[in-house]
Every structure is written in C-alpha cells, then in structure tokens.
Amino acid sequence: MESVLDLLRQLVASPWVYLLIFGLTAVDAFFPAVPGETAVITAAVLATGGNPDLVGVIVAAALGACVGDHVSYAIGRGGGASRLARFPADSRRRASSEWARRAVHQRGGLILTTSRYVPGGRTAVTLTMGAVRYPIRSFLLFDAIAAVSWALYCTLLGYFGGLAFERDPVKGILAGVGLSLAITLLLESARWLHHRRRRATSRR
C-alpha cells in the first residue's frame, strides 16, 4: 500500500495530473464506469500535502465535467432526436418523450444541476436534453453551474478527509469516497420517497 501511495504522490506532483483529472471527469460524464469522482477526491486528499494545487484540481474537474456533459448532449442531439421523431404519434414511447421534453423545458436547470450528483443520472439527463433539443445556451449556463458546484463538492470532501486523516491518506480517501456515496444514497432515497408519494397521491 505504501508503494501505491508513493506512486500517487509522484503522479500528483506532476502537472500532468490536471490533464488526467480533466480526462477522467470528461469521460465519466458520458461513460459512468470511469471513476472521475474518485479521482477528484483522491487528488484533493493528497492536496493537503501541497501537491497538487487545490484550485487546479477544482478547475480541471469542473472543465472536464462540463466538456463531458456537452459530449453527452451532442450524442443525444445527434442520435436521440431522430429516434424520438420516428416514434408513432399515439405510442407510449412518443408520449414518454413528449413528457420528458416538457419536464426538461420547464425545469431543465434544476434537473441538470441536481442530476450531476447522481452517478449515471447525469448521463441520462444530458442525453435526454440533447435528444429533446434543449436550448444550447441554457444548457451551457446551467451545466457550468452544475459542474463548478460538483467540482467544489468533491474537492472539499477529499480535502477535509485528508485533513482529518493527515497521517493516513488511505483513510482520508476512503472517508471522502464513503461520504460521497452516503450523500448520493441519501439523495436517491429522498427522491424515491418523493416519487412514491406523488404516485400514491395521483392514484387517489
């Protein structure tokens, strides 16, 4: 484990670490299997030792997330829009796509901002926004807010985890990732309960 930490310290001391963070967070936006969030938290934990620069981590993570979201949006706009248009007018899929279009246009900013904190959810939302042709200027504005807030959130989780376990960086990384997972589960549970209550109310 010590050899792994030494390798990580050598990596974060290099300016290439910011490009790595940028790349991982960008790909993570449209391919959730990539550990972009974990990479940001890990870099922030190690930043308590002076390297990498904390502001640099935030900027690289925010830019990567924003670029990745726009790639996902472009994929949805390119392939999803034509697919939605081919659904029969009276089909359930067409009705669902129209519902998604209305929801996105009415509450798109809120949906985009909150989905950034749900692994996989952000990809589904950005693809859908592209498919229903959500205005690109509004997408850019709200996505920038979402990406910056998410980058701050992940970085601060890692940084304070690193401060709490300054003598044991591994525990700091595990604490940061664990807290991130706990918050995500809490948000998902709250969303599920809210959705269940709304369905129960609509049936009455």
C-alpha positions, 0 to 999 in steps of 0.5 A: 500500500505504501508503494501505491501511495508513493506512486500517487504522490509522484503522479500528483506532483506532476502537472500532468495530473490536471490533464488526467483529472480533466480526462477522467471527469470528461469521460465519466460524464458520458461513460459512468464506469470511469471513476472521475469522482474518485479521482477528484477526491483522491487528488484533493486528499493528497492536496493537503500535502501541497501537491497538487494545487487545490484550485487546479484540481477544482478547475480541471474537474469542473472543465472536464465535467462540463466538456463531458456533459456537452459530449453527452448532449451532442450524442443525444442531439445527434442520435436521440432526436431522430429516434424520438421523431420516428416514434408513432404519434399515439405510442407510449414511447412518443408520449414518454418523450413528449413528457420528458421534453416538457419536464426538461423545458420547464425545469431543465436547470434544476434537473441538470444541476441536481442530476450531476450528483447522481452517478449515471443520472447525469448521463441520462439527463444530458442525453435526454436534453440533447435528444429533446433539443434543449436550448444550447445556451441554457444548457451551457449556463446551467451545466457550468453551474452544475459542474463548478458546484460538483467540482467544489463538492468533491474537492472539499470532501477529499480535502477535509478527509485528508485533513482529518486523516493527515497521517493516513491518506488511505483513510482520508480517501476512503472517508471522502469516497464513503461520504460521497456515496452516503450523500448520493444514497441519501439523495436517491432515497429522498427522491424515491420517497418523493416519487412514491408519494406523488404516485400514491397521491395521483392514484387517489 
